Amino acid sequence: MGLKSLAVVILAATGVGQSPPPALPEGPGKELVEAVCTACHTLERVVAKRATKAEWQDKVLEMLQEDPDITQQERDQIVDYLAKAFPPKVAGK
C-alpha cells in the first residue's frame, strides 16, 4: 500500500474530512430525539425523512415497538417534535 493510500485509510478511519452531523432544530423533544433515535440511526437519516404527524406516529411506533424503556409520553414528545421539525415537503418549494 502506498503512502497516499495509507493516508486516505487513516483519514477515513478517524473521521477527518467528514462533515459534522446535522444540527437538529431547537424545540421540545430535541434532546429525546438525539438520544433515542441516534441509538440506531444517524442524524442524517432522521433529518432526511419528511412526514405528516400520522406518518411519524406510525414510524415511531414501528421503531420503538420493542423498547419498553421509552414511555408513551416520551414517544408522543418524539412524534410532536419530528412532525413540527420535519413536516412533508410542499410541492414547488
HELIX and SHEET records of a PDB file:
HELIX    1   1 LEU A    3  THR A   14  1                                  12    
HELIX    2   2 LYS A   30  CYS A   37  1                                   8    
HELIX    3   3 LEU A   43  ALA A   48  1                                   6    
HELIX    4   4 LYS A   53  LEU A   64  1                                  12    
HELIX    5   5 GLN A   72  ALA A   85  1                                  14    
END                                                                             
